[in-house]
Amino acid sequence: MKLTKLRAVACAALAVGAVIAVAAMALGVIRPPIAGKAPSLPCEQLSDRTTVEQALAQHADLVNRLHGAGSGVSVSLATPCASEPDKAMVSIRYTTADEQVAIDTIMRRDGFGVPAQLAKA
């Protein structure tokens, strides 16, 4: 009997949380995540383009391991700041959940030494 009551309270709390989240999104207080759109780093935290190009060249083995995570994986230089075209980062894109897990595992052990962003393609 006690466990049933606890489950009912937990379900009610989840329902209330969901209602609050939907209301906050409707009012524009919070923004829902957009598929395929990962938040980008502020421009001042990015490296210069030459440094990112060098990092990709120096870590060719890492690029190859990332590509080996799946056929939908791509690794490239990205310049997300239109106002500062010399600011760059490594962009790692994937298409499946398995690729994401494999990339996460690789990147926990190794890195480029410059900002990198993982996003679903």
N, C-alpha and C positions, 0 to 999 in steps of 0.2 A: 504494500500500500504506500509506504513512504517513497519508494523508488518511482512509482507512478506519479506521485505529486511533484517530485523533483524534475521528472521529465516534462511535465506540464508547465512548470515554472520556466525551465530552460527554453522550451518552444515559444512561450509567450515573450520571453526576453529577446529571442532572435527575431520574432515577428515585429516587435516594437522597434528594434534596431533597423530592420529593413525599411519600415515605414519612415523612420527619421531620415535614413539615407536617401530614399527616393524623394522625400519632400525637400531636402537640402539641395539635391540635384535640380529639381524643378525650379527652385528659387534662385539657382545660380550660385549658391553658397559654396558648393563643391562641384568640381567638374568630373564627369564620368571618364574612365579611361577610353581612349580611342584606339581600336585595333590597328596595329602596325605603326603606331606613333609613340615612340619612346621619348621621354623627356631628354632634352639635350643639355649639355653643360653650358654654363655661362661662357661667353666668348673669352673673357679674361683668364679662364682656367684652361684654355686650349693651348696646345703647343704651336710653334710656327711650322709652316708647311714643310720646310726643308728637314726639320727634326723628325717629323712624322715619316717622310719619305725614307730617311736614313734608318729609322726604327724598323720599318717594314722590310727593308733590304737586309738589315742585320739579323732579323728574326725570321728569315725565310723558312726555317725549319718549323717554327711555330705556325706560320701561315699554312704550310703544307699539312700540319697536324689538324688545324682547324678545318681545312678543306676536306680532310679525311673523315670528319664527323658526319658527313652526309652530302648528297648531291645538291641539296638546296642551300648549302653554306657558301657565302661569299665574304671576302675580306678586301676592303678597299680604303683608300684615303678619302675622307669626307671633309668638306669645307662648309659647315652649317651657318656661318656668320656672313651674311651678304655685305654687311658694313665693314667687315674685316676679312677680306678674302685670303690673307696670308695665315690666318688661324685655322688649324686643322686638327683632326683626330682620326683614329682608326675606327672604321665602321665594320661591324661583324653582323651579318644578316643570316637568318635561318628560316626554314619553312615548316619544320615539324618540332613537336615537343621532344622527341628523341634527340634531334640535333641540338636543341637548346641545352638539354642535360649534358650531352657530350662536350659541348663548348664550355659550359660552366665548370665541368671537371678539369678540362685542360687549362682554363684561365685561372683556376685556383692555384695551380702549380707553377704557372709561367705567365709572363706578361710582356708587353712591348716597351714599357718604360715611358709611355706617353698615354694621354687619355684615350680610352677605347669605349665604344658604346655597342651593346648587344641589342638587337631589335629584330622582331619578326618581320620578314619580307612581305 
